[in-house]
Amino acid sequence: MPQASVIVVGNEKGGAGKSTIAIHTAAALMHADAKVAVMDLDLRQQSTNHFFANRRAWLSANEATAPMPTEDRLGAGLATLAEAEVLARFEDAFAQACEDADFVVIDTPGSDTAISRTAHGLADLIVTPMNDSFVDFDMLGVVDPVTLELKRHSLYSETVWNSRKMRAARDRKTIDWVVLRNRLAPTEARNRKRLDERVEALSRKVGFRVGPGLRDRVIYRELFPFGLTVADLSLGMRPVAMSLQHVAARQELRALMAALGLSGFTDGEQIAAE
């Protein structure tokens, strides 16, 4: 039986936009008729699970249809369980998800946990959103405080490095790693060029690709309570007023999917319908 492609969205820093990337990636894949399983490993906050619960409720209340991920088999209440039991539940749910879906999209917490490390070791693709800031870059690389020159890789880069070694030893497979420049400000920030140079230098050192993420647009926040993304919007499904910002947001999503090597999975039909 073919193995599902596993996409892990990870960064050990909170607030980088992991859940936003995870739900938009999953929605774009589903609109391309892929079967997608979504696993939310942030056992306390559960933003991704809340999003899809909102989606189910909104669609039902409005008698609308949109693709949904396969059944969540991880279950609730894991935050109160012992670590060993959490890992056992995850491994069972993951195995079932791989049988049911073409893609498994895993949203990880903004911290170093055993379940997050386990998920990283199962990935085919690791997606790391990073805000346009040296604060976020600090999780990937360390710079000299005087010259701002790159000194070495940092905590999260070490996590990915170990995951790659584990996956190679176990399955003789490589893990692709893409760092997304997420939530970029509309105008050029003063430190943008310096940060770009350090990101590119680190990418050559530890082996990740750099791609565009999603800007900090109001539309992404507006649609979250409905459980919808810009990939879902159409003539018959417009819970908020449409604007040119929505067109730009869809172009961003298309660029994001291309950066992840998933350019065949976009919301092209819905964009064409506009």
Backbone torsions as a table, in degrees:
resi	resn	phi	psi	omega
1	MET	NA	130.3	-180.0
2	PRO	-60.3	141.6	179.1
3	GLN	-83.0	137.0	175.8
4	ALA	-65.2	150.6	174.0
5	SER	-80.0	129.8	-174.0
6	VAL	-107.0	119.3	179.5
7	ILE	-111.5	115.5	179.4
8	VAL	-106.4	122.6	177.1
9	VAL	-98.4	112.4	-171.2
10	GLY	-142.2	149.6	173.6
11	ASN	-175.1	129.1	-176.1
12	GLU	-78.3	6.2	175.2
13	LYS	-107.2	131.9	177.0
14	GLY	-73.1	158.9	175.2
15	GLY	79.1	13.5	-178.8
16	ALA	-87.6	-9.4	-180.0
17	GLY	96.6	26.2	-178.2
18	LYS	-62.4	-47.4	-177.1
19	SER	-64.7	-38.9	178.1
20	THR	-61.6	-44.0	177.8
21	ILE	-64.7	-42.8	-177.2
22	ALA	-62.8	-46.4	-176.0
23	ILE	-71.0	-34.5	178.9
24	HIS	-72.7	-37.5	176.1
25	THR	-63.4	-45.5	179.3
26	ALA	-62.2	-43.2	-178.6
27	ALA	-64.6	-42.9	179.2
28	ALA	-62.8	-40.9	178.1
29	LEU	-63.9	-43.6	-178.8
30	MET	-65.0	-37.3	179.2
31	HIS	-69.8	-15.2	174.2
32	ALA	-94.5	16.1	176.3
33	ASP	71.2	18.0	173.0
34	ALA	-81.6	144.1	173.6
35	LYS	-84.2	124.1	-172.2
36	VAL	-124.2	131.3	169.7
37	ALA	-105.4	136.1	-179.6
38	VAL	-117.9	131.3	179.2
39	MET	-125.7	124.2	-179.2
40	ASP	-103.1	109.3	-176.9
41	LEU	-97.6	4.3	171.1
42	ASP	-82.1	87.8	-165.3
43	LEU	-67.1	-17.9	179.2
44	ARG	-96.6	-52.4	-173.6
45	GLN	-77.2	-43.9	173.9
46	GLN	57.9	38.8	-177.7
47	SER	-61.2	-42.6	-178.0
48	THR	-68.0	-41.9	176.7
49	ASN	-63.7	-39.5	177.6
50	HIS	-62.4	-39.5	179.2
51	PHE	-58.0	-49.2	-176.7
52	PHE	-74.2	-25.2	171.0
53	ALA	-66.9	-42.3	175.3
54	ASN	-60.3	-41.1	-178.8
55	ARG	-60.7	-48.1	-178.9
56	ARG	-61.3	-43.4	-178.5
57	ALA	-67.5	-41.9	-177.7
58	TRP	-67.5	-43.0	179.6
59	LEU	-62.1	-41.6	179.4
60	SER	-65.3	-44.3	-177.5
61	ALA	-67.1	-29.1	-176.9
62	ASN	-104.1	8.6	-179.9
63	GLU	50.0	43.8	-179.1
64	ALA	-112.1	163.8	178.7
65	THR	-126.5	141.9	175.0
66	ALA	-159.3	151.9	-177.5
67	PRO	-64.8	145.3	178.3
68	MET	-121.8	152.1	175.4
69	PRO	-70.4	166.8	176.8
70	THR	-65.2	165.7	-175.4
71	GLU	-55.1	135.7	177.1
72	ASP	-75.8	112.2	-177.3
73	ARG	-99.4	0.3	-179.7
74	LEU	-74.7	-35.5	177.2
75	GLY	83.4	170.4	-177.8
76	ALA	-101.1	170.6	174.6
77	GLY	79.8	12.9	-177.4
78	LEU	-71.1	-22.5	-177.3
79	ALA	-62.5	-20.4	-177.8
80	THR	-97.0	-2.6	-175.2
81	LEU	-91.6	160.0	175.3
82	ALA	-68.3	153.8	-174.8
83	GLU	-56.7	-43.4	-177.6
84	ALA	-62.5	-39.3	-180.0
85	GLU	-70.6	-37.9	177.1
86	VAL	-60.4	-46.3	-179.8
87	LEU	-63.4	-39.1	178.9
88	ALA	-65.3	-41.7	178.0
89	ARG	-63.8	-40.8	-179.6
90	PHE	-64.8	-45.4	-177.9
91	GLU	-61.6	-40.0	177.8
92	ASP	-66.0	-45.5	-178.9
93	ALA	-65.8	-38.2	179.5
94	PHE	-65.0	-43.9	179.8
95	ALA	-60.5	-41.3	179.0
96	GLN	-67.7	-40.0	179.4
97	ALA	-61.5	-39.5	179.9
98	CYS	-65.5	-29.1	177.2
99	GLU	-77.2	-33.1	-173.0
100	ASP	-87.7	-21.9	-166.6
101	ALA	-127.1	161.6	172.1
102	ASP	-84.4	-33.2	179.4
103	PHE	-131.9	140.7	171.0
104	VAL	-115.9	115.4	179.7
105	VAL	-102.7	120.1	-175.4
106	ILE	-115.1	120.6	176.7
107	ASP	-96.7	121.9	-174.9
108	THR	-105.6	160.0	-179.5
109	PRO	-74.4	163.4	177.4
110	GLY	-85.5	48.6	180.0
111	SER	-160.3	167.6	-180.0
112	ASP	-89.7	109.5	178.8
113	THR	-129.6	160.9	-179.4
114	ALA	-63.3	-40.6	-178.2
115	ILE	-68.8	-34.1	177.3
116	SER	-67.8	-44.3	178.7
117	ARG	-62.1	-39.8	178.3
118	THR	-61.8	-44.3	179.6
119	ALA	-62.5	-42.2	179.1
120	HIS	-59.5	-37.0	-179.8
121	GLY	-70.8	-13.3	179.6
122	LEU	-98.1	-3.8	-170.4
123	ALA	-73.3	147.6	163.1
124	ASP	-94.9	-31.8	-178.9
125	LEU	-138.9	126.7	173.5
126	ILE	-107.0	127.7	-179.1
127	VAL	-114.7	120.7	-176.6
128	THR	-119.2	101.7	174.2
129	PRO	-74.6	140.2	-178.8
130	MET	-136.5	123.3	176.9
131	ASN	-66.2	159.9	-174.9
132	ASP	-78.2	69.8	-172.7
133	SER	-158.3	145.8	172.9
134	PHE	-67.5	-19.3	175.4
135	VAL	-63.1	-45.5	177.9
136	ASP	-72.2	-38.0	-179.5
137	PHE	-60.6	-27.3	-177.4
138	ASP	-59.8	-25.1	176.7
139	MET	-74.9	-17.5	-178.6
140	LEU	-102.6	-42.7	-177.1
141	GLY	-147.5	156.2	179.8
142	VAL	-106.6	130.5	178.5
143	VAL	-111.4	154.9	176.7
144	ASP	-68.3	128.8	-176.4
145	PRO	-67.8	-14.7	-179.4
146	VAL	-97.2	-50.3	-174.8
147	THR	-97.1	-15.6	-174.7
148	LEU	65.0	15.5	175.8
149	GLU	-75.9	146.8	179.1
150	LEU	-66.7	127.8	179.3
151	LYS	-99.6	-47.8	-176.4
152	ARG	-166.2	171.6	174.9
153	HIS	-77.5	166.3	-173.4
154	SER	-121.1	-159.1	-167.9
155	LEU	-60.8	-53.2	-174.9
156	TYR	-69.7	-35.1	175.1
157	SER	-59.0	-36.3	177.2
158	GLU	-65.6	-39.3	177.8
159	THR	-60.8	-46.1	-180.0
160	VAL	-66.5	-40.6	178.4
161	TRP	-58.0	-45.5	178.5
162	ASN	-65.4	-37.6	178.4
163	SER	-64.0	-39.8	179.0
164	ARG	-64.9	-41.9	178.6
165	LYS	-63.4	-42.5	-178.8
166	MET	-64.9	-42.1	-178.7
167	ARG	-68.1	-39.1	179.3
168	ALA	-65.2	-41.2	-178.9
169	ALA	-70.1	-37.2	-176.0
170	ARG	-80.9	-47.1	-171.3
171	ASP	-116.8	-3.0	-174.3
172	ARG	55.7	39.8	178.3
173	LYS	-122.9	154.0	177.7
174	THR	-100.7	155.9	175.9
175	ILE	-109.4	122.0	174.2
176	ASP	-78.3	142.5	-177.8
177	TRP	-131.9	124.3	179.1
178	VAL	-122.3	125.9	174.2
179	VAL	-100.5	123.9	-177.4
180	LEU	-100.6	129.2	173.5
181	ARG	-79.1	93.4	-168.6
182	ASN	-97.7	153.0	174.2
183	ARG	53.8	40.8	177.8
184	LEU	-64.4	142.9	176.9
185	ALA	-69.1	150.9	-178.7
186	PRO	-60.1	-29.8	179.5
187	THR	-112.7	161.5	-178.4
188	GLU	-66.5	124.2	175.6
189	ALA	-80.7	157.9	-176.9
190	ARG	-63.5	-33.4	-176.0
191	ASN	-96.7	9.0	-175.8
192	ARG	-58.6	-46.9	-177.3
193	LYS	-63.6	-44.0	179.7
194	ARG	-62.5	-41.8	-179.8
195	LEU	-67.3	-41.8	177.2
196	ASP	-55.2	-44.7	-178.0
197	GLU	-63.5	-39.6	-179.2
198	ARG	-71.5	-38.5	178.2
199	VAL	-63.1	-44.9	179.5
200	GLU	-63.8	-39.9	178.9
201	ALA	-64.1	-41.9	180.0
202	LEU	-69.3	-34.8	179.4
203	SER	-60.6	-37.4	178.3
204	ARG	-71.7	-30.1	-176.3
205	LYS	-77.6	-43.8	-174.2
206	VAL	-110.3	-7.4	170.0
207	GLY	85.5	52.8	169.9
208	PHE	-121.3	160.4	173.2
209	ARG	-96.4	153.4	-179.8
210	VAL	-112.1	131.9	-179.5
211	GLY	-139.3	168.2	178.3
212	PRO	-79.5	140.3	175.7
213	GLY	-100.9	-143.2	179.6
214	LEU	-114.7	134.7	178.6
215	ARG	-70.7	167.4	-179.9
216	ASP	-82.0	77.4	-176.4
217	ARG	-100.1	146.6	179.3
218	VAL	-61.2	-35.4	-174.3
219	ILE	-59.1	-35.6	-179.7
220	TYR	-65.1	-38.7	178.6
221	ARG	-75.3	-35.3	-179.2
222	GLU	-63.5	-37.2	-174.7
223	LEU	-83.5	-18.4	-175.5
224	PHE	-56.8	-45.6	-177.7
225	PRO	-61.0	-23.9	178.8
226	PHE	-88.3	-9.0	-175.3
227	GLY	72.4	30.8	-177.5
228	LEU	-120.8	159.7	176.0
229	THR	-126.6	173.8	177.5
230	VAL	-65.0	-20.6	176.4
231	ALA	-70.2	-20.8	-176.8
232	ASP	-88.3	-19.3	-173.2
233	LEU	-67.2	136.5	178.2
234	SER	-153.8	-179.2	179.2
235	LEU	-60.1	-31.0	-178.6
236	GLY	-96.2	-1.4	-177.7
237	MET	-138.3	90.2	-178.7
238	ARG	-138.3	82.1	-178.2
239	PRO	-72.1	-14.1	176.4
240	VAL	-130.4	160.8	179.7
241	ALA	-63.3	137.5	-178.9
242	MET	-84.0	150.7	179.1
243	SER	-152.9	176.5	177.2
244	LEU	-63.0	-24.5	178.3
245	GLN	-60.1	-33.9	-179.4
246	HIS	-67.7	-37.5	177.8
247	VAL	-64.8	-43.8	178.7
248	ALA	-63.7	-38.1	179.7
249	ALA	-64.5	-38.3	178.0
250	ARG	-67.9	-36.0	175.9
251	GLN	-64.1	-38.4	176.1
252	GLU	-62.0	-42.5	-179.6
253	LEU	-63.8	-40.1	177.5
254	ARG	-62.2	-42.7	179.0
255	ALA	-65.7	-37.5	177.8
256	LEU	-61.8	-47.6	-178.7
257	MET	-63.5	-36.9	177.4
258	ALA	-64.6	-40.7	179.8
259	ALA	-64.0	-30.2	-179.9
260	LEU	-84.7	0.0	-177.7
261	GLY	78.8	21.9	-177.8
262	LEU	-120.1	36.9	-174.1
263	SER	-64.6	-19.3	176.0
264	GLY	-76.9	-8.6	-178.0
265	PHE	-115.2	84.0	178.6
266	THR	-130.8	174.3	177.9
267	ASP	-90.8	42.7	-173.8
268	GLY	-59.7	-38.8	-178.4
269	GLU	-64.8	-40.6	-178.2
270	GLN	-72.4	-36.2	176.8
271	ILE	-63.4	-42.5	179.5
272	ALA	-62.7	-31.7	-179.0
273	ALA	-66.8	-20.6	178.5
274	GLU	-70.0	NA	NA
